[in-house]
Amino acid sequence: MVIKVLLLIIFFGAMIGIGIYSRSKARNVNDYVLGGRTVGPWISAFAFGTSYFSSVVFIGYAGQFGWKYGLSSTWIGIGNAFIGSLLAWLILGRRTRVMTQKLDAKTMPEYFGKRFDSKSLRIVGSLIAFIFLVPYTAGVYNGLSRLFGMAFNIDYRICVIIMALLTGAYVVIGGYMATALNDFVQGIIMLIGICAVIGSVLAGQGGFLNAIKELSIIPTDPTVTTPALADSQGLFASFFGPDPLNLLGVVILTSLGTWGLPQMVHKFYAIKDEKAVKTGTVVSTFFAIIIAGGCYFLGGFGRLFGDIEGVKVVAADGTVSIAYDNIVPTMLSTLPDLLIGIVVVLVFSASMSTLSSLVLTSSSTLTLDLIKPVYNSKDKKMTDKMQLRLMQVLVMCFIILSVVIAFNPPTFIAQLMGVSWGALAGAFLAPFMYGLYSKKITKAAVWASYIVGVGFTVINIFHPIIKSPINAGAATMIAGLIIVPIVSLITPKPDMAKIDEIFTCYDQTVTVPETENLGH
């Protein structure tokens, strides 16, 4: 216990210290929200990765999908690395940075408002972002509850309050730069921690080869097996697992979803320059391979721990269900105290980095995209200092709201995240990406994407059309990618003079050093 507490105290001290150090770099709104658009490649890459992978992934997704798909769940981590990180940086990174600077857009709803010349799109986009970022936050806290129950045997509410106060302190004090620097430190902890945990868990199962052997002799589970693969042997240790189609749905949601999440795309707004984008692409992909690949690979061995108390829950009528969110904590409970301490800090790091991104995104969106336009419309002008103070207040308000929700968290982390990601990415992904590349995307197409993404998600909650929230989320994203260009073809075209002016940002001539000139 002393080791665990000591590691947490050191961790807390470092986080607050970084917040105080960053205070001088958050004097105005641009610095507070975007770090002055001067953030380097390594810090940007780690900020992207740590915001991507939280306790939701480590505790919820790794446990649930590792149990369902065995070692083939590693494909989710691979998809996250190459689709969610590599392709996201290649396709969105540079163009997002250039166009958002041209539009002077600091948030995703502000981008929609200025790119498509619509205040309504901006306001509705801010409401969508705020509403559906809240359940994501609840999922982050839920993951922590399982871990702290295992490591400290204390009421996790204490942990939630400590985490909320700490995150609020350094975000309020230092803004985006404090968040990004903390993300860098937290990312290093995550890299070291996941490698140590995988090695220890496999060693406890007699080594890698013996763990594979034990996994391969576990009988097929009819509740998670594609009918065509029924009565097969060794599926949990196989290449594509027992249910490849549903596995594909998870890969699509968790990988493509990042392209439309405001707190993820926001990292591209702040990156420093062209060279930083190239370096950040490589670093972010490497980070995702280790963290996401490692988490899902570890979760793939979850069935080896199925007989330990807490994993299988027997109801009063005798039916047995699986407590998915308890699987990874059960796996970790067998580790030495020092490693458990490292894991606690690892998951704390992952959770705090995600939470800080969520609260900063939510507070800046509400301030800049909802409150500021309304305030300014009354013949008043909200000063830079007023905006900054309002964002800091809203950071604390959002954290208090998330704590209240966390005190009565939903049962399943994965379902909660599926709803949040499905609505946000379903509404935002297609119009955001197409808007960076095509001059023909119309305002009506953005509205259509909003309606489909949010509408289908809400309907599916109360009247399930697609049972799995994961597959439902993946379906909304794909639907948006199809609907936006179709609606753009049949609706009135935008003012091409304004659009041409916006797209001049990609054609501006700049001077670079000879070492960066490949035009000979």
Disulfide bonds with the S-S distance in Angstrom:
none
